[in-house]
Every structure is written in structure tokens, then in C-alpha cells.
Amino acid sequence: MRPTGKLHLGHLVGALENWVALQGEYDNYHLIADYHVLTTNLDSSGILQNSIDMTIDWVAAGIDPVRSPIFRQSRVKEHTELHLIFSMLITAARLERNPAVKDQVRDLQIENITYGHLGYPVLQAADILLYKGDLVPVGEDQVPHVEISREIARRFNTQYGEVFPEPEPKLTKFARLPGLDGKRMSKSIGNTILLSDSPEAIQQKMRGAVTDPLKVRKNDPGRPEICLVFTYHQKFNPEEVPEIEAGCRSGALGCVECKRRAAAKITDALKPFREKRSYFDSHPGEIEDILADGETRARSRAQETMAEVHAAMKLG
């Protein structure tokens, strides 16, 4: 995950819950993709603090750094070496066809794409394959990148010998939770609920959430299937979903009350997270130790893989 600061509900639903659950099934590596930040923003001044904030959010959400190393990409130099090798195995034309990069260029209104931005799926392939990842928990928008990783793994194995597995994407039911305006949740457009938001902030933000445009007054019948607040109920208030749906459709439940109840459930769900985050905010040394330990363990694994790569390529 790219370190852009404190995380929001979209990160929790689309990634973190999945990561936490997978800790009991797999050996996991959790990469802070700090080099990837530079593909769309050359200002590196906030990367370190954002990396720390993101690490706190990960641990507060349930990532166990003892079982699952947490580390910064820039502190394991083998990422850049494998990226260079992989860049020889894919054409510029193939990267230009990547729909995820096309969408990003359009959404960010980028006029002149850089070499690094065009090739960041190749660096992502190195991030995955350096640890011989079998399964990559991602949102729907990242599936094309995993496919590029699979193609590069096949190309390397064909050219030099079997070293890498072909990773598979793993999606969750709520792979993409909409933002408060119904669009993709993003801090850059201000439509998020942060995991660290106070109960008061959550209530305030939910008041501005968009709903069914045809349900203007409380007694108007609504269409919950198109209402993002109902989507939030499905995730954070499943036991009351039948009641919420019936009340919305009949008009008995107004949008103001529906939003209040959703905000209350989100607040309850995030209470353990806020308590853990408060602890680590006041114990920054523990986060530094977590990163140092994770980077040592990741570096050791990465060096093993690169030794295999060098041997396969007859470079060492």
C-alpha cells in the first residue's frame, strides 16, 4: 500500500480486513510502497511520517508484525534491482495498454506520463515476486497489475528457468466501498471517513452523505439498492439490514435517522481501533522497532530470492 497518511474505511474494507484474516492461513509480507508515491507526486517530504501513520493504522487494525513483517520498500534495495531486471522482460506497448494506468492518468489529469509512472506495475511485480507471493489481496482496480506480474514471472521462468510462482489476486465481497459522495473513496477529494476519526467527526461526515435523490422527505419511498448509506449498513450493521431496507422502501425510515444509525454502527466498529491507535501514538519507539525488525526479515528473504535470480541468469 502506498503511504499517503492515515487510512480510511475504504482501506479497511478493501484491504486490511482481508490481510488480517489471511494471517492465519499464509506467511504474509506487508509492504509500505514508498517509492510508488513518487510515480504521481515528486514531493517526498511527507513520505516518512505518512509511512509511520500507515504502520500505526495497520497494527491498530490487527496486523501482527511478529507474524507478518511490515517494512518500507526503500529500505530493501533488492526491490529496485529486481525491478530493473523485470523491466527488460516487458514492452512499453504492453504497459501502455494497462487499464489501471490509463484510469489513473485520466483521473489525475496527467498530461505527460513519466517513465516511472508507466512502469510502476513492473516495480509492483518486483514487490510481489521478490517474496514469491502466491496470493495478492487487492481491490478490483489492481487486478490488471497482478496479471502483469504473472506475465513477467512466466517470461522470466521461460527465459532463465523456474524461479517465480504466478501470483493470483484475492478479492473480497466489499472490494470497493464508495465514498460519502458515491464516488470512489479518496482523501484527495475529501469523501472519506478516516479510521482515526472521532465519533463526532463520523456523525458530521455522515450527515453529508448522498442518498437516493428521489427520497426527499421522510415519508417518500426509497431505493436502498442505489443508496450508499445502505451499503454502509450492509457492511457495518448487517443484523438490522432487513429492518433498514423495509423502512426505507416504505418511507417509514427517514434519511437523517438512517445516517445517524449508520454512523453509530461505524463508530462502534472502530472503537477498538481508536484505542489501539491512541496507544501507539504515544509509543512511537515501538513503531520504529516494528519497522526495523520487519525490514531485517524482509531483506533476508529478498536476498535469498536474488541469489536464485542471479544463479538462474548465470550472473553469479
N, C-alpha and C positions, 0 to 999 in steps of 0.2 A: 504494500500500500504506500502511495506517495505521502510524505509528511507535509500536510498543509495545516496543521494545528489540531485543535480539539475536534473530536469526531461527532457525528450526528446520528439520528435514528436510521438513516439510510445505510450507514456503515454497519450499525449493529445488526440490522435485519438482513442486509445483503451479504455480509461477510463474517462479522465477529461471532454471531451465534453459531454459524457453521463451523468456524475454526475451533471454538470451544468444544463443541460436540465431537469433532474429529480427533481431539487429543486422546480420547480413549481407544481409538482404532488405529492410529498411524503415528509414526515418528514425524513430527511437524517441525518446519523451519519457518520463522516469521520474519520476513524481510522488510526493513524500512527502506523504501526505494528513493533515497535522497538524490541520487544522480538523475532520476527520472523527472524530478521537479524542474530541472534546467531545460527540459525539452520545450516547455511553454513559458518559462519565466526565468530570466538570467539573474535575477536578484537572489543571491544566496544568503543574504544577511539573516533571514529568519529560519533557515533550514534546521539549524541545531536545536533551537527552542521548540520548533514545531515537532521535531523528532522526539524530544523529551515528552511533550504534551501527548503525542500519539502513543508513546510507550506507556504512559500512565493510564490512558484510556484502555489500552489493550489489557493490561494487567488487572485493572479495575473491572473489566468486563468478564474476566475469568481465564485469560491466557496464563498458563502456569509456566514461567520461564525456566523452571527446573526441568520440566519435561520437554518444553518446546523453546529452543533458543530464539531470542529476539536480538536482532543485530542490524547495523547500518550497512547498506550496500557499499558505501565509500570506504569502509574500514576493512573490506575483504577484497584485496586487489585482483584476485582471480576472476572476479566478475568482468572486469574490463579486458582481461586477456582473452577469456573465452568469447566475449562479445566480438573482439577483433577477428578471431578465427571464424566464428559463425558468419560474420559479415561477408566472408569470401564465398559462402555457400548459398546465397540467395540474391536474386536480381533486384535492381531498383524498380523494374516494372512490376514485379510481384508485390513489393511493398506499397507501391502507388495504388494498387487495387484493393488494399486493406480498407474495408468499410469503416472500421473504428477510427482510423486516422482521418479519413475523409470527413466523418461526422465532427471530429474534434476541430479540424481546420475550419469547417463551416460555423460551428457554434462559437468558436473563439475569434472568428473573422480574421484569420491569419492570411496575410497576402503572400508572403514568401516563406515557405516552409524550409526549415533548416535540415541539414544532413542528419543531425542527431535526432530531430523530431521524426523524420521519415523512418529512421532506423531504430526507433526505440522498441518496437516489437522484437528486434534481434537482441537487444540488451535484455529484454524480458525473457527471451528464450534462454539466455545465459543464466539469468537469475533462477530459472526453474531447473534447468538441466544440470547445473553445477552441483546440485544436491540430488540429482537423479530422481526428480519428482515424478511420482506415478499419477497423482491426483492433484488438480489445481482448483481450489474453491474460488470461483469468480462469479461476477454478475454477467448478465447476458451480453453486455457490450464488449466483454473481454474474450468471448469465445473465439472470435477470429484470430486473436493473438495466440491463444493456445494452439490453434491449428497451424500457425506459422512455426511454433515451437516443435510441433510434431513433424512438419516438413523438414525442418533443419536437422532434427535428430535422425530422420531417415536418410537424409543426404550425407550426413557425417558417417553414419554406420555403413552406408553403401560404399562411400569413398575410401574410408580408412579402417573399418572394422567395427564390430559391435561394442559400443561403449554406453550409449544412452537409451533409456526407455522412451516410449512415445506417450507423453502425459495426456490424461483425459481431464476435461473440465467437469466440475461438480457444481450444479446449480441448486438453489433452494427454492421452495414454493414462493417465497417473498423475495425473489432475487432483486427486485427493484421497487422500493417504497416511494410513492410520489411525494413531492414537496407540498408545502402548505398552499401553493397556488395551482396544484395539479400537474405541474411540470416536474422534470427530473430534480430530485433534491440536490441542492448545491449551495454551499456557503457564499459563493461569488454572486449569486442573485438573491440571497437573503431569504430563502424559503425553507429554512431548516429548523428543527428542534435539536439542540445540542444535547449530548448525553449528560453534560455537566450543568445544564440549565436548572435554575431553581424552580420549585413548584409554581411560584408566581409568574415566572417568565414563560413556563409552559402554558399556563392558563391564558396569559396575554396573547401569546402567539397563536393558540388555537382559536381564539375569537376571530382572527382574521383569515382563517382557513376557508377556501372556496367550497361551496356545496352545490347541490342541484339548482341551476338557475331558474327552474320553474317553480321551485318551492320558496315562495317569497314570504308567506306568513305561516304561523304555526299550524293552522288547520289545513293548509294546502297539502295534498298528497305528494309524496316524494318518490324518487327513484334511487334507492340506495346503491344499485349496481353501478351508477356513474358518479357516486359521491366519494371523495377521497376520505372524508371523516369516517364513513362506514368501513373503508379499507383499514383505517387505524383501529376501529373496533374489532374487526376480524383478527387482527394481529394481537392486540393488547387486551381485548375484552371478549374473548370467544364465548364465554358462558352466557353472556347477555345478547349475543348476536340475534337470535330469533326474536327476542323482545324488541330490540332496536329496529330490526327490519320491519316488523309488523307495525310498530308505532310510526315509523317514517312513512310507510306506504299509506297508512290510514289517515295521516295528518295529526294523530294524537300526540306525537313527539315533535317538538319544535327544534330547529337547528341550534338555537342557543343552548338549550338543555343537552342536546346530543353532543355538542362540542365540549361542554363542561364535563360531562361524564367521560368522554374520551380522554380529556386532559387529566382527569383524576386517575384513570387507569394507567396512563403513561407515567405519571408521577410516581405511582405505587411501584410500577415495574422498575423504575430507575433508582429507587431509594437505596438498595444495596450498592449499586454502582457509585452513587454520590458519596456514600460513606467511605468506600474504599479509596475513591479518588482523593477525598479530603486527607486521608492518612498519608498517601504518597506525596501529595502536595507539600506536606510538612516534613517529609523524609526524603529529600532529593538525592541523598547519598545512596539510598537503596536502588534508585533507578539507574544511577551511574554504574553500580555494581552489576545490575542485571544486564546492562548493555555490554560491559567489559567481558563478562562471562560468556554471553551469547556470541560475541564476536570471536572469542578464542575458540569456541567449539565449532562455529561455522567455518572459520579459517582452516581448521584442521581437516574438516570434511572436504572443503573446496580444494585443498592441496592434494588430497588423495585422488580426486577426480581429475585434476590437471595432470597428475603423474600418469594416469591411464591415457589421457588425451595425447600427451607427448609420446608415450610408447606406441600408441596406435598410429600416430603420424610419423613415427621414426625420427622424432626431433631430439629425443633424449637418450 
